[in-house]
């Protein structure tokens, strides 16, 4: 009897849920199984998941193969048709103890091969089965799931369902336990983080949650928030940016494009000017603030002029860490029915955006030489600044602890310290 093998694809929330599934599988004694937690954000992500399933099936002969996650939720028939696959489980089912009890220990129980219910009928987040996950240095805490928006390129709402929030009290108690265990940094995660609270009594906002965490968990040294939608940022979050040093000066923004026309065709809720104004204001309130951003290259109908607007956005917003996505057709979305660009054009534009991002990273790193930073150690010789830049050290430090150090130089995409 061998312990199950887990493979995770995609976002931090998927990583959190993979850790929760490990706990459920162990609790119910599941063995001789492979569990693949898939991502559906692009067609390439689905292709990689299929490739991983085939590889893991070859490497683990005789093991049951369980496929779950967003791709399993949105296209269960695709994975059910794979001869390697034993079970297909939806995003709701994977968080339910009864699902794992029915499969454990050896799949002799009578359960349906495909267990994928209507995700849109789900109105609550799954119970917090684990106190976050991470390395010794930081832990990730889920505070929200799902999305109420319907961007024309995105399949994720159909994999995650509508937005659901974890109540503030549950989040705070979890973070208290993690801080007591010695974690020096907590990262709040979700699918559409800035929609947190809309479904809770009194409709609190994400800024309210951030301020409450910082007030009620005073021994937490660092709080970080993951990807946000800048148009939804509330007054209290801006106040926290300005006043709370324990809130890290790094925001990852869901911008997606720099052209107003393409943003409208994407059904985004902001325009180019909104993004620029937000970045200017956040940097005015917190001069050391750095920004990452998701940007799509080659969206249907995108002209060279439209693309140039995205290129200029890197400088106009002062972006540093880019996540560039070549547009990928997702069947079932409105964008899939729009006039598509040639694949070579999409690939070229993505490469040009990535090159602009590499230049921005180099400029940021070079500007840090000679400065002093507080670095949270992720391994004995590597840590991250408050702005999330990696720092390489010449000698060992204590993993999971914050050290103050002077930056001596740059090596590739990392800062260097003695």
RODO-2510 file (C-alpha; in nm, 4 decimals, decimal comma):
residues 418
     n   res          X          Y          Z
     1     x     0,0000     0,0000     0,0000
     2     x     0,1623     0,3212    -0,1202
     3     x     0,0663     0,6737    -0,0093
     4     x    -0,1119     0,8820    -0,2747
     5     x     0,0856     1,1034    -0,5133
     6     x    -0,0416     1,4608    -0,5628
     7     x     0,0254     1,6916    -0,8568
     8     x    -0,0872     2,0546    -0,8547
     9     x    -0,1439     2,2877    -1,1482
    10     x    -0,2305     2,6555    -1,1460
    11     x    -0,2915     2,9176    -0,8817
    12     x    -0,2188     2,9586    -0,5110
    13     x    -0,5778     2,8648    -0,4308
    14     x    -0,5303     2,5323    -0,6078
    15     x    -0,2125     2,4816    -0,4060
    16     x    -0,4059     2,5473    -0,0854
    17     x    -0,6735     2,2973    -0,1882
    18     x    -0,4150     2,0362    -0,2817
    19     x    -0,2794     2,0562     0,0719
    20     x    -0,6345     2,0176     0,2063
    21     x    -0,6884     1,7108    -0,0147
    22     x    -0,3669     1,5578     0,1169
    23     x    -0,5075     1,5906     0,4683
    24     x    -0,8425     1,4365     0,3642
    25     x    -0,6732     1,1489     0,1832
    26     x    -0,4541     1,0746     0,4856
    27     x    -0,7492     1,0944     0,7235
    28     x    -0,9446     0,8340     0,5267
    29     x    -0,6509     0,6101     0,4466
    30     x    -0,6447     0,6494     0,0685
    31     x    -0,3573     0,4573    -0,0912
    32     x    -0,2240     0,3555    -0,4327
    33     x    -0,3649     0,6653    -0,6030
    34     x    -0,2543     0,9651    -0,8061
    35     x    -0,4440     1,2936    -0,7615
    36     x    -0,4076     1,5652    -1,0267
    37     x    -0,5501     1,9083    -0,9394
    38     x    -0,5961     2,0789    -1,2771
    39     x    -0,6099     2,4397    -1,3994
    40     x    -0,8394     2,5732    -1,6749
    41     x    -0,7083     2,9276    -1,7203
    42     x    -0,5764     2,8546    -2,0726
    43     x    -0,5990     2,5762    -2,3285
    44     x    -0,2275     2,5211    -2,2670
    45     x    -0,2991     2,4587    -1,8985
    46     x    -0,5454     2,1839    -1,9932
    47     x    -0,2932     2,0321    -2,2358
    48     x    -0,0270     2,0252    -1,9632
    49     x    -0,2696     1,8584    -1,7226
    50     x    -0,3401     1,5794    -1,9741
    51     x     0,0326     1,5293    -2,0310
    52     x     0,0910     1,5129    -1,6545
    53     x    -0,1869     1,2565    -1,6114
    54     x    -0,0328     1,0286    -1,8744
    55     x     0,3137     1,0629    -1,7209
    56     x     0,1957     0,9910    -1,3664
    57     x    -0,0064     0,6906    -1,4838
    58     x     0,3071     0,5461    -1,6463
    59     x     0,5203     0,6132    -1,3400
    60     x     0,2633     0,4653    -1,0994
    61     x     0,1332     0,1476    -1,2673
    62     x    -0,1726     0,0071    -1,0986
    63     x    -0,2525     0,3302    -0,9117
    64     x    -0,5972     0,4849    -0,9423
    65     x    -0,5852     0,8241    -1,1170
    66     x    -0,8154     1,0910    -0,9700
    67     x    -0,8559     1,4144    -1,1692
    68     x    -1,0047     1,7253    -1,0108
    69     x    -0,9720     2,1057    -1,0230
    70     x    -1,1027     2,3729    -1,2582
    71     x    -1,0436     2,1860    -1,5847
    72     x    -1,2174     1,8779    -1,4437
    73     x    -1,5073     2,1018    -1,3400
    74     x    -1,5450     2,2771    -1,6766
    75     x    -1,4863     1,9802    -1,9083
    76     x    -1,5275     1,6544    -1,7120
    77     x    -1,5991     1,4559    -2,0262
    78     x    -1,2510     1,5356    -2,1607
    79     x    -1,0823     1,3662    -1,8669
    80     x    -1,3397     1,0883    -1,8316
    81     x    -1,2516     0,9871    -2,1889
    82     x    -0,8850     0,9343    -2,0965
    83     x    -0,8151     0,5626    -2,0409
    84     x    -0,5702     0,6457    -1,7610
    85     x    -0,8375     0,8183    -1,5481
    86     x    -1,0242     0,6353    -1,2716
    87     x    -1,2305     0,9214    -1,1219
    88     x    -1,3214     1,2781    -1,2200
    89     x    -1,4154     1,4949    -0,9215
    90     x    -1,5492     1,8521    -0,9254
    91     x    -1,4174     2,1498    -0,7309
    92     x    -1,6927     2,1228    -0,4701
    93     x    -1,6627     1,7473    -0,4274
    94     x    -1,2848     1,7544    -0,3792
    95     x    -1,3282     1,9513    -0,0546
    96     x    -1,5890     1,7159     0,0933
    97     x    -1,4715     1,4472     0,3393
    98     x    -1,7467     1,2126     0,2147
    99     x    -1,5874     1,2051    -0,1303
   100     x    -1,2602     1,0731     0,0080
   101     x    -1,4302     0,8356     0,2484
   102     x    -1,6151     0,6766    -0,0451
   103     x    -1,2916     0,6235    -0,2405
   104     x    -1,0694     0,5031     0,0423
   105     x    -0,8871     0,2873     0,0974
   106     x    -0,8770     0,1002    -0,2350
   107     x    -1,1696     0,2103    -0,4570
   108     x    -1,3723    -0,1034    -0,3928
   109     x    -1,6698     0,1092    -0,2844
   110     x    -1,9415     0,1829    -0,5386
   111     x    -1,8959     0,5469    -0,6396
   112     x    -1,9711     0,7216    -0,9669
   113     x    -1,6761     0,7566    -1,2020
   114     x    -1,7646     1,1227    -1,2670
   115     x    -1,8713     1,3325    -0,9661
   116     x    -1,9096     1,6906    -1,0878
   117     x    -2,2120     1,8904    -0,9724
   118     x    -2,3314     2,2376    -1,0739
   119     x    -2,0719     2,4764    -0,9274
   120     x    -2,3086     2,7726    -0,9674
   121     x    -2,5376     2,6253    -0,7005
   122     x    -2,2638     2,6480    -0,4355
   123     x    -2,3203     2,9353    -0,1931
   124     x    -2,0529     2,8771     0,0738
   125     x    -1,6784     2,8276     0,0862
   126     x    -1,5512     2,4880     0,1915
   127     x    -1,4726     2,4481     0,5584
   128     x    -1,1171     2,5374     0,6510
   129     x    -0,9629     2,1931     0,6580
   130     x    -0,6068     2,3177     0,7099
   131     x    -0,4473     2,6272     0,8612
   132     x    -0,3045     2,7469     0,5316
   133     x     0,0049     2,6063     0,3671
   134     x     0,3493     2,7216     0,2687
   135     x     0,7153     2,7017     0,3531
   136     x     0,8640     2,7799     0,6919
   137     x     0,8635     3,1465     0,5930
   138     x     0,5112     3,2224     0,4730
   139     x     0,1653     3,0689     0,4754
   140     x    -0,1188     3,1191     0,2284
   141     x    -0,4712     3,1612     0,3629
   142     x    -0,7839     3,1306     0,1494
   143     x    -1,0345     3,4076     0,2229
   144     x    -1,2491     3,3941    -0,0918
   145     x    -1,3475     3,1657    -0,3787
   146     x    -1,5338     3,2082    -0,7078
   147     x    -1,6064     3,5135    -0,9222
   148     x    -1,9239     3,7087    -1,0080
   149     x    -1,7741     3,8786    -1,3149
   150     x    -1,7877     3,7422    -1,6674
   151     x    -1,4829     3,8626    -1,8577
   152     x    -1,5209     3,7493    -2,2178
   153     x    -1,1938     3,5527    -2,2213
   154     x    -1,2311     3,3732    -1,8893
   155     x    -1,3639     3,0250    -1,8113
   156     x    -1,2738     3,0358    -1,4401
   157     x    -1,6197     3,1373    -1,3038
   158     x    -1,7533     2,8145    -1,4543
   159     x    -1,4826     2,6220    -1,2713
   160     x    -1,5082     2,8065    -0,9405
   161     x    -1,8687     2,9293    -0,9260
   162     x    -1,9897     3,2615    -0,7918
   163     x    -1,8004     3,4608    -0,5305
   164     x    -1,8090     3,3302    -0,1720
   165     x    -1,6267     3,4839     0,1233
   166     x    -1,4756     3,3286     0,4349
   167     x    -1,6046     3,5212     0,7387
   168     x    -1,3532     3,7574     0,8973
   169     x    -1,3609     3,5814     1,2324
   170     x    -1,2630     3,2490     1,0753
   171     x    -0,9783     3,4147     0,8829
   172     x    -0,8460     3,5985     1,1878
   173     x    -0,8474     3,2905     1,4110
   174     x    -0,6620     3,0959     1,1450
   175     x    -0,3990     3,3691     1,1079
   176     x    -0,3597     3,3870     1,4860
   177     x    -0,2786     3,0159     1,4940
   178     x    -0,0299     3,0519     1,2081
   179     x     0,1415     3,3505     1,3725
   180     x     0,1657     3,1522     1,6966
   181     x     0,3379     2,8743     1,5013
   182     x     0,6067     3,1211     1,3959
   183     x     0,5045     3,2228     1,0439
   184     x     0,6379     3,5703     0,9743
   185     x     0,4306     3,6352     0,6624
   186     x     0,0715     3,5548     0,5676
   187     x    -0,0598     3,5855     0,2109
   188     x    -0,4345     3,6282     0,1570
   189     x    -0,5541     3,4360    -0,1491
   190     x    -0,8725     3,4051    -0,3536
   191     x    -1,0051     3,3963    -0,7079
   192     x    -1,1384     3,7546    -0,7007
   193     x    -0,9910     3,8827    -0,3765
   194     x    -1,1295     4,2377    -0,3896
   195     x    -1,4855     4,1009    -0,4007
   196     x    -1,4356     3,9633    -0,0472
   197     x    -1,7243     4,0508     0,1829
   198     x    -1,9969     4,1271    -0,0733
   199     x    -2,1901     3,8176     0,0361
   200     x    -2,1350     3,8652     0,4124
   201     x    -2,3619     4,0517     0,6570
   202     x    -2,2951     4,4244     0,6379
   203     x    -2,1019     4,3776     0,3099
   204     x    -1,7538     4,4537     0,4476
   205     x    -1,4694     4,5198     0,2024
   206     x    -1,1238     4,3717     0,1665
   207     x    -0,9711     4,6792     0,3304
   208     x    -1,1848     4,6150     0,6379
   209     x    -1,0506     4,2604     0,6594
   210     x    -0,6897     4,3778     0,6204
   211     x    -0,7270     4,6423     0,8923
   212     x    -0,8907     4,3921     1,1304
   213     x    -0,6166     4,1339     1,0758
   214     x    -0,3422     4,3882     1,1446
   215     x    -0,5215     4,5164     1,4550
   216     x    -0,6249     4,1816     1,6025
   217     x    -0,3072     3,9869     1,5213
   218     x    -0,0412     4,2320     1,6417
   219     x     0,2325     3,9679     1,6509
   220     x     0,2069     3,9023     1,2750
   221     x     0,5136     4,0722     1,1207
   222     x     0,4076     4,0758     0,7543
   223     x     0,0758     4,0584     0,5673
   224     x     0,0642     4,0300     0,1896
   225     x    -0,2326     4,0272    -0,0473
   226     x    -0,2250     3,8389    -0,3757
   227     x    -0,3808     3,9412    -0,7082
   228     x    -0,6410     4,2192    -0,6871
   229     x    -0,8688     4,4106    -0,9209
   230     x    -0,7601     4,7727    -0,8785
   231     x    -1,1012     4,9173    -0,9724
   232     x    -1,2515     4,7417    -0,6667
   233     x    -0,9983     4,8698    -0,4131
   234     x    -1,1774     5,0392    -0,1233
   235     x    -1,0925     5,3332     0,1011
   236     x    -0,9700     5,1223     0,3919
   237     x    -0,7335     4,9249     0,1710
   238     x    -0,5829     5,2512     0,0467
   239     x    -0,5563     5,3631     0,4084
   240     x    -0,3756     5,0405     0,4977
   241     x    -0,1362     5,0934     0,2063
   242     x    -0,0575     5,4404     0,3408
   243     x    -0,0395     5,3679     0,7137
   244     x     0,0359     5,0019     0,7796
   245     x     0,4022     4,9097     0,7403
   246     x     0,3199     4,5448     0,8057
   247     x     0,1154     4,5372     0,4816
   248     x     0,3772     4,4571     0,2194
   249     x     0,4409     4,7198    -0,0523
   250     x     0,3740     4,4854    -0,3430
   251     x     0,0451     4,4492    -0,5298
   252     x    -0,0275     4,2177    -0,8201
   253     x    -0,2925     4,3753    -1,0438
   254     x    -0,5401     4,2111    -1,2778
   255     x    -0,4989     4,4644    -1,5607
   256     x    -0,5186     4,2352    -1,8684
   257     x    -0,4684     4,5079    -2,1309
   258     x    -0,3707     4,8680    -2,1954
   259     x    -0,6231     4,9617    -2,4665
   260     x    -0,9634     5,0985    -2,3711
   261     x    -1,1324     4,9335    -2,6705
   262     x    -0,9866     4,5909    -2,5938
   263     x    -1,0701     4,6311    -2,2238
   264     x    -1,4331     4,6938    -2,3242
   265     x    -1,4294     4,3874    -2,5516
   266     x    -1,2874     4,1895    -2,2606
   267     x    -1,5779     4,3198    -2,0484
   268     x    -1,3385     4,4548    -1,7916
   269     x    -1,4671     4,7172    -1,5480
   270     x    -1,1751     4,9591    -1,5709
   271     x    -1,0126     5,1700    -1,8401
   272     x    -0,6477     5,2466    -1,9027
   273     x    -0,6665     5,5746    -1,7121
   274     x    -0,8144     5,4040    -1,4069
   275     x    -0,5149     5,1695    -1,3855
   276     x    -0,2639     5,4510    -1,4215
   277     x    -0,4373     5,6661    -1,1599
   278     x    -0,4501     5,3789    -0,9124
   279     x    -0,0798     5,3058    -0,9482
   280     x     0,0081     5,6740    -0,9146
   281     x    -0,2030     5,7086    -0,5991
   282     x    -0,0756     5,3879    -0,4388
   283     x     0,2832     5,4941    -0,5055
   284     x     0,2117     5,8431    -0,3688
   285     x     0,0838     5,6845    -0,0473
   286     x     0,3661     5,4275    -0,0352
   287     x     0,6677     5,5416    -0,2413
   288     x     0,8369     5,2001    -0,2212
   289     x     0,5311     5,0225    -0,3700
   290     x     0,5965     4,7807    -0,6568
   291     x     0,3402     4,6327    -0,8929
   292     x     0,3008     4,3069    -1,0755
   293     x     0,0322     4,2607    -1,3388
   294     x    -0,1464     4,0039    -1,5524
   295     x    -0,1532     4,1115    -1,9180
   296     x    -0,2942     3,9209    -2,2159
   297     x    -0,1203     3,9463    -2,5534
   298     x    -0,3026     3,8823    -2,8798
   299     x    -0,6643     3,9142    -2,7666
   300     x    -0,9077     3,8782    -3,0609
   301     x    -0,9285     4,1963    -3,2762
   302     x    -0,6121     4,3395    -3,1120
   303     x    -0,4265     4,5625    -3,3588
   304     x    -0,0632     4,6688    -3,3358
   305     x    -0,1805     5,0036    -3,1965
   306     x    -0,3874     4,8277    -2,9303
   307     x    -0,0877     4,6148    -2,8396
   308     x     0,1332     4,9248    -2,8183
   309     x    -0,1035     5,0556    -2,5517
   310     x    -0,0232     4,7464    -2,3431
   311     x     0,3495     4,7903    -2,3978
   312     x     0,3307     5,1537    -2,2834
   313     x     0,1252     5,0529    -1,9795
   314     x     0,4342     4,8852    -1,8331
   315     x     0,6017     5,2265    -1,8075
   316     x     0,2886     5,4354    -1,7485
   317     x     0,1877     5,2245    -1,4464
   318     x     0,5448     5,1556    -1,3348
   319     x     0,4934     4,7794    -1,3506
   320     x     0,7750     4,5477    -1,2433
   321     x     0,6652     4,1837    -1,2280
   322     x     0,4650     4,0849    -1,5376
   323     x     0,2653     3,7658    -1,5868
   324     x     0,2181     3,7607    -1,9645
   325     x    -0,0479     3,5311    -2,1117
   326     x    -0,0629     3,4685    -2,4862
   327     x    -0,4361     3,4707    -2,5610
   328     x    -0,5752     3,1182    -2,5557
   329     x    -0,9187     3,0256    -2,6916
   330     x    -1,1470     2,8865    -2,4233
   331     x    -1,4536     2,7264    -2,5778
   332     x    -1,7745     2,8502    -2,4174
   333     x    -1,6505     3,2070    -2,3705
   334     x    -1,7642     3,5066    -2,5815
   335     x    -1,4071     3,5811    -2,6919
   336     x    -1,3876     3,2403    -2,8601
   337     x    -1,6483     3,3644    -3,1109
   338     x    -1,4539     3,6829    -3,1934
   339     x    -1,2146     3,7139    -3,4919
   340     x    -0,8917     3,5444    -3,3831
   341     x    -0,5351     3,6562    -3,4514
   342     x    -0,2702     3,4451    -3,6198
   343     x    -0,0861     3,2306    -3,3668
   344     x     0,2501     3,3648    -3,4743
   345     x     0,1364     3,7220    -3,4095
   346     x     0,0138     3,6255    -3,0625
   347     x     0,3426     3,4529    -2,9810
   348     x     0,5487     3,7503    -3,1055
   349     x     0,3500     4,0026    -2,9025
   350     x     0,3763     3,7907    -2,5890
   351     x     0,7534     3,7748    -2,6358
   352     x     0,7735     4,1538    -2,6743
   353     x     0,5695     4,2069    -2,3584
   354     x     0,7906     3,9648    -2,1669
   355     x     1,0984     4,1521    -2,2892
   356     x     0,9493     4,4772    -2,1565
   357     x     0,8879     4,3017    -1,8261
   358     x     1,2454     4,1785    -1,8111
   359     x     1,3700     4,5343    -1,8639
   360     x     1,1416     4,6577    -1,5848
   361     x     1,2703     4,3902    -1,3460
   362     x     1,6325     4,4771    -1,4301
   363     x     1,5685     4,8465    -1,3664
   364     x     1,4041     4,7717    -1,0315
   365     x     1,6829     4,5400    -0,9180
   366     x     1,9601     4,7785    -1,0188
   367     x     1,7889     5,0579    -0,8256
   368     x     1,8127     4,8497    -0,5044
   369     x     2,1935     4,8235    -0,5033
   370     x     2,3315     5,0038    -0,1986
   371     x     1,9960     5,0051    -0,0221
   372     x     1,9027     4,8182     0,2954
   373     x     1,6124     4,5734     0,2850
   374     x     1,4281     4,3528     0,5309
   375     x     1,4445     4,0068     0,3747
   376     x     1,2332     3,7079     0,4749
   377     x     1,4451     3,3958     0,4327
   378     x     1,2821     3,1200     0,2246
   379     x     1,5882     2,8937     0,2379
   380     x     1,9259     2,9268     0,4113
   381     x     2,0651     3,1362     0,1255
   382     x     1,7615     3,2882    -0,0469
   383     x     1,4930     3,5289     0,0717
   384     x     1,2574     3,7984    -0,0547
   385     x     1,2336     4,1695     0,0066
   386     x     0,9086     4,3329     0,1080
   387     x     0,8608     4,4161    -0,2634
   388     x     0,9004     4,0410    -0,3400
   389     x     1,2413     4,0552    -0,5099
   390     x     1,4610     3,7506    -0,4513
   391     x     1,7872     3,8018    -0,2624
   392     x     2,0751     3,5531    -0,2778
   393     x     2,3182     3,5367     0,0178
   394     x     2,6777     3,4139     0,0314
   395     x     2,6315     3,2505     0,3723
   396     x     2,3515     3,0762     0,5600
   397     x     2,0714     3,2523     0,7438
   398     x     1,7883     3,1078     0,9534
   399     x     1,5069     2,9929     0,7274
   400     x     1,1749     3,1567     0,8098
   401     x     1,3302     3,4597     0,9802
   402     x     1,3575     3,8191     0,8630
   403     x     1,7028     3,9724     0,8317
   404     x     1,8063     4,3289     0,7550
   405     x     2,0731     4,3437     0,4887
   406     x     2,2452     4,5760     0,2466
   407     x     2,2136     4,4893    -0,1208
   408     x     2,5583     4,4569    -0,2801
   409     x     2,4672     4,3801    -0,6402
   410     x     2,2501     4,1975    -0,8934
   411     x     2,2940     3,8448    -1,0270
   412     x     2,0510     3,7634    -1,3083
   413     x     1,7002     3,8144    -1,1737
   414     x     1,8109     3,8184    -0,8081
   415     x     1,9582     4,0744    -0,5765
   416     x     2,2833     3,9779    -0,4046
   417     x     2,3852     4,0257    -0,0417
   418     x     2,6843     3,9138     0,1612
***
